[in-house]
Amino acid sequence: MEHTEALSNDNAPGGVVKTDNVTEEAIGLPKEKKASELISANVALVHLMKGNIGIGVLSMPSALVNAGLAVGTAGLAVVAVITIHCMHLLVNATHVLTQRHNSVYLDYGEVVQLALLPYSRRLSNIGLKTINIFICTTQLGGNSVYVLFIATSLKQLCENLLGLDWSFYYYILLLWVPLVLLCLLRNLRLLAPVTVIATVCELYALAIVFYYIFRDPLPSVTSVPSTVSISKLPLFFGTAIFTFEGIGIVLPLENRMKNPAHLRGLSGVLNTGMVMVACLYIATGFYGYLKYGEAASIGAVTLNLPDELLANSARVSIASAIFLTYPLQFYVLISIIVPNLVVPYSAPERVILYEYILRVSIVTVSFLLASLVPYLNLFISLAGALCMSSLSLIAPAIIDTATNWEQIGRIRLAKNGFIFVFGMVGTFTGTILSVGAIVKKFQDS
C-alpha cells in the first residue's frame, strides 16, 4: 500500500515517523460503509458463534487426552481467557487507530501496519505482509484439516454402512472434484445459503454427540487421569488454540455492525458470544474425554460414536457441514492473494484466468497436505501451534504494545510480554512435538 510522503522518512527525530497526514486514501480504505450491508448486534452474535464453532469443538476430548481431565479443563479455561482478552486487545487497538488516522475501518493486516508505522515504514510493511502470510497459512492449514476430517468420516461411514475397505486416499480423491467446483464460485453471495445449512448440520451433530455422551451413566472422574506427562502439554496447546480460531472474524464483524460499540464492553457481543463458545468447548472436552477416555485421541468425538443409524446421521451431518464450510474459509485466502499477487502482475484480460488457476492450485495443495499427514489429531495440533497462535496471541500483544507505547504502564507491558512469550513458547514446542509425533506415527506404521 502507498502512503503519503510524510510517511517515507524512516530517519525522523527519535526514530518515529510522522503519521499525522495518514488518510483513508493513503491506506486504500473505502470512505463509508454501505448501510444495506450493516448488521445488528444479535446477527453479529450469531456470526461470531458460527465462526468459532466448527471442527475444533469436536477435537476437545482429543485435547484433554494430552493434558488430563483436571489440567486439561483448567487449561481450556486459561486459553479461553487469554484468547478472548487478545480479541479485545485487537478490537481496542483498531478503535484507537481508526480515530488516530480518520479511517472508517481496518482489516487485521492494516491494523498491524498502522500500529508499527510510527516506528518504521519498512517495518510496518513487513508487518502487513507477515500477518497476511499467517492468515493465508492458517486458512490453508484449516482447510487441510477439513479435508482430512471429511475423508476420515466418509471412510468410517462407508465401512459401517457398505462394508467397503477402501484406502483413505481414495476418499481424498473423491472429494477433490466437488470441492474444486465449489471453490470456483467467484461471487460470495452464491454461498450465503451454505452458511445456514452448515450451521444447522453442526448443531444437529453436536446434539447427537451429547445424546450419546449422556445416554448411559458417565464413568467416575477417577476413570481417566487428572493429569499426564508435561511433555504432552504442547500438543494440548496446539489443539486448544486451533479451536479458538475466531480472531480473524472479529474485525470484519465489527466493521459490519450498525453500532460497533456493541461489540465491546462487559456484556457486549464479543464477551457474550465467546463465553458461551468457551463453555461449549469445555463441556465437550470434559464430558467427551470422561466418556471415551484414551479412545478420544482419534481426533474428533464423532468418530467415537457407535455404528448406529443416529450416530451415522451425525457423522453425515457434520461431514456435510465441514464440506460446505470449506469454500467459505477458502474465500479468505482468495481475497488476500488475488489483489496482492495476481492483479498487480497480470494483464487485465488474464486476471480471471489466473485466478481460476490459483483457485484450483490452492485446493490441490490443501488436499496434498491432508494426504501427507493423514492423522487428524496431530494435524490439528500442528495447525494450531504453527499458524493460529501467531494470529490469536502473538500479534495482538505486539499490536496493543505498539499502539499504546507512549502511555503504556509497566503492568500492561508485562502482561503483553507474558502473552507474547506464552504464544512463542507454545508455537515452538507445539510445532516441534507435533512434527515429532507425526514422524513417529509414520515410523510405527
C-alpha positions as a printed Julia matrix, in Angstrom:
445×3 Matrix{Float64}:
   0.0     0.0     0.0
   1.21    3.51   -0.79
   1.41    6.2     1.86
   1.85    9.96    1.75
   5.32   11.42    1.52
   5.2    12.23    5.23
   5.47    8.51    5.89
   8.57    7.81    3.89
  11.17    9.16    6.3
  12.48    6.33    8.47
  15.02    8.73    9.96
  12.62   11.12   11.65
  13.67   12.55   15.03
  13.67    9.9    17.71
  13.21    7.19   15.1
   9.47    7.88   14.92
   7.77    8.53   11.6
   5.26   11.35   11.45
   1.83    9.96   10.61
  -0.42   12.99   11.03
  -1.23   13.07    7.32
  -2.39    9.47    7.07
  -5.75    9.39    5.32
  -8.11    6.7     4.12
  -6.87    7.25    0.61
  -3.3     6.66    1.83
  -4.07    3.18    3.08
  -6.57    2.34    0.39
  -9.67    2.15    2.57
 -13.24    2.87    1.47
 -14.68    6.15    2.79
 -18.0     4.84    4.0
 -19.86    1.69    4.93
 -22.88    0.6     2.93
 -25.95    0.89    5.14
 -27.6    -2.05    3.36
 -24.75   -4.36    4.49
 -24.78   -3.4     8.18
 -25.95   -5.97   10.73
 -27.47   -5.82   14.2
 -25.75   -6.95   17.4
 -27.87  -10.11   17.52
 -26.88  -11.1    13.99
 -23.25  -10.35   14.81
 -23.53  -12.63   17.85
 -24.77  -15.48   15.65
 -21.94  -14.95   13.15
 -19.36  -14.81   15.95
 -20.53  -18.1    17.42
 -20.75  -19.74   13.98
 -17.23  -18.61   13.18
 -15.88  -20.22   16.35
 -17.88  -23.45   16.44
 -16.53  -25.91   13.91
 -14.39  -28.98   13.81
 -12.38  -27.63   16.75
 -15.17  -28.27   19.24
 -15.21  -31.94   18.2
 -11.49  -32.21   18.92
 -11.77  -31.03   22.53
 -11.8   -34.56   24.04
  -8.67  -35.3    22.0
  -7.04  -32.22   23.51
  -7.69  -33.45   27.04
  -6.02  -36.78   26.24
  -2.78  -34.75   26.1
  -3.41  -32.91   29.38
  -5.62  -34.98   31.67
  -9.11  -34.24   32.93
  -8.27  -31.65   35.59
  -5.3   -29.96   33.9
  -7.0   -30.01   30.5
 -10.24  -28.48   31.76
  -8.37  -25.75   33.65
  -6.07  -25.28   30.65
  -9.0   -24.75   28.29
 -10.37  -22.08   30.64
  -6.97  -20.34   30.72
  -6.59  -20.47   26.91
 -10.16  -19.14   26.58
  -9.48  -16.18   28.9
  -6.23  -15.28   27.15
  -7.62  -15.57   23.6
 -10.75  -13.56   24.45
  -8.53  -10.92   26.05
  -6.41  -10.85   22.89
  -9.54  -10.31   20.82
 -10.26   -7.28   22.99
  -6.7    -6.05   22.52
  -7.14   -6.24   18.76
 -10.54   -4.51   18.79
  -9.42   -1.74   21.16
  -6.24   -1.08   19.17
  -8.29   -0.93   15.98
 -10.62    1.62   17.61
  -7.64    3.8    18.59
  -6.02    3.56   15.16
  -9.2     4.33   13.22
  -9.66    7.51   15.27
  -5.97    8.41   15.07
  -5.91    8.1    11.28
  -9.5     9.14   10.46
 -10.3     5.77    8.92
 -13.7     4.16    8.66
 -12.45    0.64    9.27
  -9.35   -1.5     9.11
  -8.67   -5.16    8.47
  -6.19   -7.21   10.51
  -3.23   -6.52    8.23
  -3.9    -2.78    8.15
  -4.1    -2.68   11.95
  -0.63   -4.24   12.17
   0.62   -1.85    9.5
  -0.63    1.3    11.21
   0.39    0.12   14.69
   4.01   -0.25   13.53
   4.04    2.76   11.18
   5.24    5.36   13.74
   8.42    3.35   14.25
   9.32    2.45   10.68
   7.5     2.4     7.38
   9.59   -0.58    6.31
   8.69   -2.44    9.5
   5.0    -1.63    9.05
   5.0    -3.02    5.52
   6.78   -6.16    6.73
   4.14   -6.48    9.45
   1.34   -6.2     6.89
   2.86   -8.86    4.65
   3.68  -11.12    7.59
   0.18  -11.05    9.05
  -1.33  -11.73    5.61
   1.02  -14.7     5.21
  -0.06  -16.05    8.6
  -3.73  -15.57    7.71
  -3.25  -17.44    4.44
  -1.23  -20.19    6.13
  -3.87  -20.52    8.83
  -6.69  -20.82    6.3
  -4.73  -23.3     4.2
  -3.93  -25.41    7.25
  -7.53  -25.21    8.43
  -8.85  -26.29    5.05
  -6.41  -29.22    5.02
  -7.81  -30.27    8.4
 -11.31  -30.04    6.89
 -10.34  -32.34    4.03
  -8.75  -34.79    6.43
 -11.81  -34.81    8.69
 -14.3   -35.26    5.83
 -12.26  -38.09    4.3
 -11.88  -39.83    7.67
 -15.62  -39.54    8.35
 -16.5   -40.82    4.88
 -14.18  -43.78    5.31
 -15.78  -44.7     8.62
 -19.3   -44.3     7.19
 -18.59  -46.45    4.15
 -17.04  -49.14    6.32
 -20.03  -49.1     8.69
 -22.8   -48.91    6.1
 -21.37  -50.54    2.97
 -18.57  -52.72    4.27
 -16.08  -51.02    1.95
 -12.43  -51.4     2.83
 -11.01  -48.66    0.61
  -7.78  -46.84    1.26
  -8.08  -43.43    2.94
  -6.56  -41.84   -0.17
  -9.48  -42.91   -2.39
 -11.78  -40.76   -0.28
  -9.37  -37.84   -0.66
  -9.62  -38.21   -4.44
 -13.42  -38.43   -4.36
 -13.62  -35.1    -2.55
 -11.3   -33.18   -4.85
 -13.62  -32.57   -7.82
 -16.71  -31.35   -5.89
 -14.66  -29.04   -3.67
 -12.8   -27.61   -6.66
 -16.13  -26.86   -8.35
 -17.46  -25.16   -5.21
 -14.33  -23.07   -4.89
 -14.58  -21.84   -8.48
 -17.59  -19.73   -7.48
 -16.38  -16.12   -7.52
 -19.49  -14.49   -6.01
 -19.62  -14.98   -2.25
 -23.36  -14.23   -2.21
 -23.97  -17.52   -4.02
 -22.54  -19.22   -0.93
 -24.8   -17.37    1.53
 -27.34  -20.24    1.88
 -24.42  -22.56    2.59
 -23.79  -20.86    5.95
 -27.33  -21.56    7.15
 -27.23  -25.2     6.05
 -23.79  -25.74    7.61
 -24.92  -24.2    10.91
 -27.99  -26.44   11.11
 -25.88  -29.52   10.34
 -23.33  -28.62   13.03
 -25.99  -28.04   15.7
 -27.68  -31.34   14.85
 -24.39  -33.26   15.05
 -23.49  -31.64   18.39
 -26.88  -32.53   19.8
 -26.38  -36.19   18.8
 -22.88  -36.19   20.3
 -24.19  -35.01   23.67
 -27.05  -37.51   23.46
 -24.57  -40.39   23.2
 -22.32  -38.94   25.89
 -25.18  -38.8    28.4
 -27.25  -41.76   27.16
 -25.59  -44.07   29.69
 -24.24  -43.15   33.13
 -20.84  -41.49   32.87
 -17.77  -43.2    34.34
 -16.25  -41.84   37.52
 -13.86  -38.91   37.16
 -11.18  -41.24   38.53
 -11.53  -43.47   35.47
  -9.29  -41.12   33.47
  -6.08  -39.44   34.62
  -6.43  -35.93   36.02
  -3.01  -35.03   34.65
  -0.49  -36.55   32.25
   3.17  -36.04   31.4
   4.1   -32.39   30.98
   5.78  -33.32   27.69
   2.33  -33.71   26.12
   1.08  -30.24   27.09
   2.35  -28.54   23.89
   0.14  -30.93   21.88
  -2.78  -29.87   24.09
  -1.88  -26.22   23.47
  -1.89  -26.7    19.69
  -5.31  -28.34   19.66
  -6.78  -25.81   22.1
  -5.52  -22.78   20.18
  -6.73  -24.32   16.91
 -10.21  -24.44   18.4
 -10.24  -20.75   19.36
  -9.77  -19.79   15.72
 -12.25  -16.92   15.52
  -9.98  -13.91   15.96
  -9.9   -13.44   12.2
 -13.62  -12.69   12.03
 -13.76  -10.19   14.91
 -12.76   -7.12   12.88
 -14.95   -7.93    9.84
 -17.9    -8.32   12.23
 -17.21   -5.01   13.94
 -16.87   -3.33   10.55
 -20.32   -4.58    9.51
 -22.18   -3.75   12.73
 -24.65   -0.88   12.81
 -23.28    0.08   16.23
 -19.7    -1.22   16.57
 -19.62   -0.16   20.23
 -21.95   -3.08   20.99
 -19.11   -5.47   20.22
 -17.09   -4.24   23.17
 -17.99   -3.92   26.83
 -18.53   -6.37   29.66
 -21.85   -7.62   28.25
 -21.05   -6.88   24.61
 -21.28   -9.24   21.67
 -17.66  -10.37   21.98
 -17.79  -11.38   25.64
 -21.28  -12.88   25.41
 -20.55  -14.96   22.34
 -17.08  -16.13   23.31
 -18.05  -17.06   26.87
 -20.84  -19.27   25.5
 -18.44  -20.77   22.96
 -15.82  -21.41   25.65
 -18.4   -23.13   27.89
 -19.37  -25.38   24.98
 -15.7   -26.23   24.32
 -15.0   -27.05   27.96
 -18.18  -29.13   28.33
 -17.46  -31.1    25.15
 -13.86  -31.71   26.19
 -14.65  -32.67   29.8
 -17.59  -34.99   29.17
 -16.22  -36.38   25.89
 -12.91  -37.34   27.49
 -14.67  -38.72   30.57
 -16.9   -40.84   28.3
 -14.36  -42.18   25.81
 -11.02  -41.86   27.64
  -7.92  -42.6    25.57
 -10.11  -43.6    22.6
 -10.89  -39.89   22.17
  -7.36  -39.38   20.84
  -8.63  -40.31   17.37
  -9.19  -36.6    16.73
 -12.94  -35.9    16.59
 -15.54  -37.17   19.03
 -17.98  -38.06   16.22
 -15.52  -40.79   15.23
 -16.05  -42.37   18.68
 -19.8   -42.77   18.23
 -21.17  -46.31   17.8
 -22.19  -47.85   14.49
 -25.88  -46.92   14.76
 -28.29  -45.09   12.48
 -28.48  -42.0    14.7
 -24.72  -41.84   15.15
 -24.14  -42.28   11.42
 -26.59  -39.47   10.72
 -24.47  -37.23   12.96
 -21.36  -38.23   11.0
 -23.08  -37.4     7.72
 -24.34  -34.12    9.15
 -21.01  -32.86   10.49
 -19.1   -34.02    7.4
 -21.62  -32.12    5.25
 -21.24  -29.02    7.44
 -17.46  -29.05    7.15
 -17.71  -29.72    3.4
 -19.93  -26.65    2.97
 -17.7   -24.54    5.22
 -14.58  -25.24    3.15
 -15.4   -22.75    0.32
 -16.25  -20.03    2.87
 -12.84  -20.37    4.54
 -11.24  -20.63    1.1
 -12.66  -17.22    0.17
 -10.45  -15.57    2.81
  -7.35  -16.91    1.04
  -8.5   -15.68   -2.35
  -9.42  -12.22   -1.03
  -5.81  -11.75    0.11
  -3.8   -13.49   -2.61
  -5.6   -12.25   -5.74
  -5.31   -8.48   -5.06
  -1.69   -8.79   -3.89
  -0.18  -11.41   -6.19
  -2.43  -11.84   -9.23
  -3.82   -8.41  -10.14
  -0.54   -6.42   -9.91
   1.41   -8.85  -12.07
  -1.16   -9.9   -14.69
  -2.63   -8.33  -17.8
  -6.23   -7.24  -17.08
  -7.69   -9.67  -19.61
  -5.87  -12.6   -17.97
  -6.64  -11.89  -14.31
  -9.74  -14.12  -14.2
  -7.93  -16.98  -15.94
  -5.02  -16.8   -13.48
  -7.44  -16.52  -10.58
  -9.15  -19.76  -11.6
  -5.77  -21.48  -11.94
  -4.86  -20.19   -8.48
  -8.13  -21.46   -7.0
  -7.59  -24.97   -8.34
  -3.96  -24.91   -7.21
  -4.79  -23.86   -3.62
  -7.46  -26.53   -3.27
  -5.0   -29.1    -4.6
  -2.3   -28.03   -2.12
  -4.73  -28.41    0.79
  -5.53  -31.93   -0.42
  -1.83  -32.78   -0.73
  -1.2   -31.61    2.83
  -4.09  -33.73    4.08
  -2.7   -36.72    2.19
   0.82  -36.23    3.54
  -0.32  -36.11    7.18
  -3.33  -38.45    7.5
  -3.51  -38.18   11.3
  -6.36  -35.88   12.27
  -5.45  -35.26   15.93
  -1.8   -34.47   15.18
  -2.59  -32.32   12.15
  -4.99  -30.22   14.26
  -2.32  -29.75   16.93
   0.29  -28.83   14.3
  -2.01  -26.34   12.55
  -2.91  -24.7    15.85
   0.64  -24.38   17.16
   2.29  -23.39   13.87
  -0.28  -20.97   12.45
  -3.06  -19.89   14.76
  -1.13  -18.97   17.87
   0.55  -16.18   15.9
  -2.77  -14.59   14.98
  -4.55  -15.29   18.26
  -1.81  -14.48   20.79
   1.46  -13.07   19.48
   0.19  -10.43   17.06
  -2.45   -8.86   19.4
   0.18   -8.44   22.15
   2.52   -6.67   19.7
  -0.31   -4.51   18.31
  -1.5    -3.36   21.73
   2.04   -2.53   22.85
   2.93   -0.63   19.67
  -0.36    1.29   19.54
  -0.22    2.45   23.15
   3.54    2.66   23.68
   3.61    6.3    24.82
   1.19    5.73   27.71
   1.66    2.04   28.41
   2.28    1.11   32.05
   4.62   -1.49   33.46
   1.83   -3.9    34.38
   0.28   -3.72   30.92
   3.68   -4.12   29.29
   4.47   -7.13   31.48
   1.09   -8.67   30.69
   1.62   -8.25   26.94
   5.11   -9.66   27.34
   3.7   -12.71   29.09
   1.16  -13.27   26.29
   3.9   -12.9    23.68
   6.21  -15.38   25.43
   3.31  -17.76   26.09
   2.44  -17.71   22.39
   6.05  -18.12   21.24
   6.77  -21.0    23.62
   3.53  -22.71   22.63
   4.29  -22.22   18.95
   7.81  -23.68   19.07
   7.19  -26.54   21.48
   3.8   -27.41   19.95
   5.2   -27.43   16.43
   8.28  -29.48   17.34
   6.31  -32.08   19.31
   3.57  -32.3    16.68
   6.08  -32.88   13.92
   7.91  -35.41   16.1
   4.68  -37.27   16.86
   3.77  -37.33   13.16
   7.19  -38.72   12.23
   6.86  -41.38   14.93
   3.41  -42.35   13.59
   4.89  -42.87   10.13
   7.77  -44.9    11.55
   5.41  -47.1    13.58
   3.15  -47.72   10.59
